[in-house]
Amino acid sequence: MENILEVRNLNKKYHDFELQNVSFSLPKGSIMGFIGENGAGKTTTLKLILNEIKRSSGEIVVFGLDNIHNEKHIKQDIGVVFDENFFYYMLKPVEIGKILKATFSNWDDALYEQYLNRFKLPKNKPMKEFSRGMKMKLSIAAALSHHPRLLLLDEATSGLDPVVRGEILDVFLDFIQDEEHSILLSSHITSDLEKIADYITFIHDGKVVLSAGKDEILDSYGVVRGSEAELAAIDKQYLVGTRSNRFGCDALVNNRVIVAQQHPALVMDNAKLDDIMMYYVEGEVE
């Protein structure tokens, strides 16, 4: 399967944080959820892909091209949406369209108008009168209207109500249907990613913890419940993290099939992406 984006051994060092050997690949026609706690390195990675900050070392290949040497060409085919709207607050959607038409060689006025109509956005109202949901819809409409091949989204659905989020997720699914487009979606709303993502990359403290197919991850991990003695009997190679509470102990295991076979008396639940993040970040295994 051809990759639309490849990040290889990416490093970025600050005085108080370091992105360390981050590697993952995003195939064509797919959505990758990019997850991790605040400060884990998600936004830093996205900025490095866009060459907004200088990397310490590593390689980033977009559309088969180096992202630095071919930056101008590559950015014509990338749509970007961050959690904050960067358009001037007095601009109207019709004015934003005129500005972007002069920026992108593939800008499509008719497509932009289709998205404005689909999202029910007023064309001649200044953005200062828009709700957060309307601003995000406008950002997405603008990002999609120059026919990008890759969408980079940083918390694009955060703070939105479920109805608006559902509407936006449908647009994302439509975008990848032709198998030529891809999306890298950084989000804390893991329930959204469980609905639409094909792959998950989980970054913690500047390092990639796991990067694999979403179904493969969710099929592998499980949450077991029992006493301290019961959980202590689990082979450490399968134990990711443990947490104690007043009812006993819980643990995340990375191979629920084998653990269930070895410990049939333990209660086992399916793990969600939130569980996986929480146990890796907060759980402890001595």
RONU-755848 format. One line per field, with one value per residue (C-alpha): residue in three letters; x, y, z. Coordinates in Angstrom, 3 decimals. Last residue first. Layout:
res ALA|...
x X|...
y Y|...
z Z|...
//
This chain:
res GLU|VAL|GLU|GLY|GLU|VAL|TYR|TYR|MET|MET|ILE|ASP|ASP|LEU|LYS|ALA|ASN|ASP|MET|VAL|LEU|ALA|PRO|HIS|GLN|GLN|ALA|VAL|ILE|VAL|ARG|ASN|ASN|VAL|LEU|ALA|ASP|CYS|GLY|PHE|ARG|ASN|SER|ARG|THR|GLY|VAL|LEU|TYR|GLN|LYS|ASP|ILE|ALA|ALA|LEU|GLU|ALA|GLU|SER|GLY|ARG|VAL|VAL|GLY|TYR|SER|ASP|LEU|ILE|GLU|ASP|LYS|GLY|ALA|SER|LEU|VAL|VAL|LYS|GLY|ASP|HIS|ILE|PHE|THR|ILE|TYR|ASP|ALA|ILE|LYS|GLU|LEU|ASP|SER|THR|ILE|HIS|SER|SER|LEU|LEU|ILE|SER|HIS|GLU|GLU|ASP|GLN|ILE|PHE|ASP|LEU|PHE|VAL|ASP|LEU|ILE|GLU|GLY|ARG|VAL|VAL|PRO|ASP|LEU|GLY|SER|THR|ALA|GLU|ASP|LEU|LEU|LEU|LEU|ARG|PRO|HIS|HIS|SER|LEU|ALA|ALA|ALA|ILE|SER|LEU|LYS|MET|LYS|MET|GLY|ARG|SER|PHE|GLU|LYS|MET|PRO|LYS|ASN|LYS|PRO|LEU|LYS|PHE|ARG|ASN|LEU|TYR|GLN|GLU|TYR|LEU|ALA|ASP|ASP|TRP|ASN|SER|PHE|THR|ALA|LYS|LEU|ILE|LYS|GLY|ILE|GLU|VAL|PRO|LYS|LEU|MET|TYR|TYR|PHE|PHE|ASN|GLU|ASP|PHE|VAL|VAL|GLY|ILE|ASP|GLN|LYS|ILE|HIS|LYS|GLU|ASN|HIS|ILE|ASN|ASP|LEU|GLY|PHE|VAL|VAL|ILE|GLU|GLY|SER|SER|ARG|LYS|ILE|GLU|ASN|LEU|ILE|LEU|LYS|LEU|THR|THR|THR|LYS|GLY|ALA|GLY|ASN|GLU|GLY|ILE|PHE|GLY|MET|ILE|SER|GLY|LYS|PRO|LEU|SER|PHE|SER|VAL|ASN|GLN|LEU|GLU|PHE|ASP|HIS|TYR|LYS|LYS|ASN|LEU|ASN|ARG|VAL|GLU|LEU|ILE|ASN|GLU|MET
x 6.883|4.126|2.536|-0.508|-0.707|0.465|0.311|-2.786|-4.612|-3.768|-4.890|-8.065|-8.966|-8.407|-10.955|-10.120|-12.544|-13.334|-11.819|-12.880|-10.214|-11.124|-9.745|-6.177|-3.826|-6.363|-7.665|-4.091|-3.342|-6.401|-6.043|-2.628|-1.533|-2.899|-4.282|-4.795|-7.491|-7.261|-9.692|-13.004|-11.502|-9.265|-5.838|-4.447|-2.158|-0.155|1.039|1.047|1.595|5.364|4.855|3.138|-0.039|0.245|0.466|-3.024|-4.485|-2.546|-3.627|-7.238|-9.201|-10.114|-8.695|-8.735|-8.002|-5.716|-5.275|-8.573|-8.537|-5.014|-5.615|-8.864|-7.072|-4.267|-0.839|1.396|2.391|4.269|5.751|8.027|7.832|6.388|3.683|2.705|-0.052|-0.450|-3.783|-4.858|-8.138|-9.867|-13.598|-15.626|-12.874|-11.347|-14.510|-14.599|-10.978|-11.902|-8.429|-7.665|-4.849|-6.215|-3.856|-6.106|-5.586|-6.631|-6.232|-8.503|-11.512|-13.502|-11.017|-12.871|-16.309|-15.131|-13.827|-17.113|-19.029|-16.737|-17.686|-21.424|-20.891|-18.839|-21.588|-24.204|-21.946|-21.306|-17.955|-15.234|-12.643|-13.487|-10.460|-8.050|-5.108|-6.049|-3.620|-5.489|-3.634|-4.509|-5.753|-8.438|-8.182|-11.586|-10.862|-8.958|-11.375|-14.406|-12.625|-11.835|-15.426|-16.772|-14.475|-15.705|-19.322|-18.759|-17.054|-20.026|-19.755|-20.457|-16.756|-16.496|-18.129|-21.426|-21.506|-21.323|-23.622|-22.583|-25.155|-22.435|-23.499|-23.964|-20.480|-19.126|-20.755|-19.534|-15.972|-16.443|-17.651|-14.759|-12.156|-8.599|-6.071|-3.322|-3.701|-2.868|-4.813|-7.940|-7.270|-7.765|-10.929|-12.415|-11.672|-13.638|-16.711|-16.415|-16.453|-13.400|-13.704|-12.202|-8.999|-8.604|-6.479|-9.216|-7.936|-8.031|-5.884|-7.017|-4.567|-5.150|-2.088|-1.700|-0.285|1.884|3.863|5.003|6.209|7.972|9.843|13.318|11.865|9.068|11.121|8.913|7.053|3.679|5.022|8.358|9.633|13.159|15.073|17.160|16.907|13.791|13.252|9.802|7.013|8.198|4.592|5.560|7.544|4.467|2.430|5.070|5.202|1.400|1.468|4.451|3.162|2.426|-1.235|-1.730|-1.462|-3.338|-2.870|-5.801|-4.876|-7.444|-6.965|-7.091|-3.337|-1.256|0.032|3.444|4.966|8.273|9.148|12.798|12.546|10.656|12.399|11.099|12.467|15.382|13.907|14.997|13.245|13.766|12.053|13.205|11.157|7.803|6.166|3.090|1.030|2.036|1.427|0.000
y -2.509|-1.787|1.629|3.100|6.857|7.471|3.949|3.133|6.317|6.154|2.553|3.165|6.213|4.154|1.644|-1.700|-4.627|-6.038|-9.062|-10.501|-12.946|-16.608|-17.691|-16.667|-18.247|-18.313|-14.829|-13.518|-15.093|-13.557|-10.191|-9.486|-5.953|-6.036|-3.055|-3.615|-3.015|-3.506|-3.925|-2.285|0.714|1.477|0.420|0.977|-1.211|-0.738|-2.474|-6.140|-8.683|-9.017|-8.974|-12.393|-12.049|-13.461|-9.963|-9.311|-12.142|-11.138|-7.513|-8.630|-8.615|-6.691|-7.027|-4.318|-5.550|-4.772|-6.813|-6.332|-2.580|-2.283|-4.439|-2.589|0.760|-0.378|0.301|2.905|2.368|4.165|6.825|9.034|12.711|12.127|9.853|9.451|7.118|6.546|5.049|3.696|3.293|6.113|6.834|5.696|4.913|8.255|10.088|8.198|9.259|12.903|14.139|14.664|14.848|13.835|12.850|12.517|10.814|11.245|8.980|6.109|7.802|7.680|9.713|13.051|11.518|10.110|13.532|15.192|12.641|13.433|17.110|16.408|14.107|16.757|19.337|17.017|15.949|19.538|21.118|21.888|19.780|18.751|20.173|19.190|19.508|18.444|17.768|16.930|15.359|15.282|18.861|19.934|23.709|23.806|21.362|23.624|26.527|24.364|22.956|26.431|27.537|24.509|25.365|28.946|27.794|25.432|28.156|30.464|33.092|36.804|37.750|35.863|38.655|37.748|37.803|34.109|32.830|29.244|26.463|23.770|22.249|25.732|26.858|23.511|23.886|27.502|26.328|23.658|26.256|28.604|25.866|26.777|24.615|27.254|28.119|31.568|33.962|31.836|31.837|35.602|35.560|32.726|34.589|37.544|35.399|33.872|37.336|38.876|40.902|38.171|37.852|34.180|32.100|29.922|27.983|24.180|23.901|23.003|22.383|21.263|19.981|19.806|23.272|22.721|20.025|22.280|25.020|22.584|20.519|20.641|20.753|18.163|15.612|14.161|10.837|12.539|13.786|12.476|13.598|12.709|12.783|15.313|18.442|19.618|23.267|24.711|25.568|22.784|21.592|18.105|19.765|21.747|18.531|16.827|19.756|19.677|16.014|16.180|14.744|18.194|17.455|13.672|11.534|10.681|10.942|9.237|8.134|8.277|6.297|6.491|6.585|5.071|7.112|6.026|6.384|7.272|9.555|9.125|11.356|14.635|16.380|18.766|21.292|22.921|21.986|19.111|17.915|14.424|12.509|8.935|8.635|10.269|8.982|10.545|9.519|5.884|3.372|0.000
z 39.111|36.624|36.876|35.170|34.584|31.000|29.547|31.565|30.585|26.892|26.521|28.497|26.388|23.229|24.471|26.023|25.816|29.239|31.032|34.399|35.584|36.124|32.739|33.623|31.055|28.233|29.050|29.192|25.788|24.147|25.901|24.505|25.452|28.999|30.901|34.620|37.196|40.957|43.844|44.730|46.518|43.567|42.315|38.838|36.766|33.597|30.443|31.497|28.718|29.139|32.934|32.900|34.947|38.514|40.018|38.662|40.738|43.864|43.578|43.289|40.052|36.949|33.444|30.760|27.234|24.322|21.162|19.321|19.973|18.605|15.521|14.847|14.945|12.655|14.091|15.718|19.332|22.083|19.805|21.895|22.866|26.331|24.938|21.286|20.150|16.404|15.436|12.063|10.163|12.035|11.651|14.650|17.154|16.243|17.245|20.563|21.079|21.463|22.388|18.713|16.164|12.786|9.976|6.930|3.575|-0.051|-3.087|-1.962|-3.653|-0.407|1.622|1.582|2.125|5.466|6.496|5.544|7.630|10.571|10.236|10.489|13.451|15.226|14.632|16.137|19.017|20.179|19.405|21.952|20.163|16.582|14.748|17.520|15.105|11.584|8.742|5.526|2.604|-1.103|-1.145|-3.647|-3.091|-1.416|1.397|3.809|3.261|4.007|7.068|8.390|7.741|9.607|12.525|12.581|12.488|15.419|17.450|16.801|14.084|14.602|14.653|11.373|9.434|7.675|3.893|2.967|5.708|6.596|6.170|6.382|3.053|1.578|2.601|1.389|-2.020|-2.247|-1.706|-4.375|-6.885|-6.116|-6.623|-5.625|-7.478|-7.713|-4.041|-2.662|-4.894|-4.520|-0.780|-0.561|-2.675|-0.609|2.622|1.251|0.563|4.034|5.655|7.280|10.491|12.693|10.669|9.784|12.159|13.666|16.659|16.881|13.763|10.254|7.415|3.822|1.971|-1.829|-2.500|0.564|-1.251|-4.088|-1.762|0.591|-1.985|-0.425|3.086|2.943|1.012|-1.701|-2.038|-1.583|1.760|3.106|6.492|7.615|10.868|12.730|14.888|13.065|12.211|12.872|10.428|8.135|7.674|8.868|11.677|12.714|12.831|14.977|17.407|17.619|18.658|21.018|24.304|25.745|26.334|26.414|23.321|20.136|16.373|14.655|11.153|8.372|5.169|1.383|0.916|3.703|6.678|7.976|11.439|13.087|16.009|17.008|20.087|20.397|23.275|25.893|28.413|26.551|23.189|20.978|17.843|16.474|13.676|13.118|9.915|9.222|6.038|4.445|1.385|1.768|-1.018|0.000
//
